[in-house]
């Protein structure tokens, strides 16, 4: 799943979920985290704004 933009009044829809949120330039972007695994996030910024989000997710499957 990729980062999606969300409006402040929609934040209540993700309560109870494990997400990471990035707020930049007046917008909010979020991504749900996997149940098990590792997520590395690299933010590239310029002029005080996040320009790029690089993500690497490794998912573990619990048996």
Secondary structure, 3 states (H helix, E strand, C coil): CCCEEECHHHHHHHCCCCEEEEEECCEEEEEECCCCEEEEEEEEEECCEEEEEEEEEEECCCC
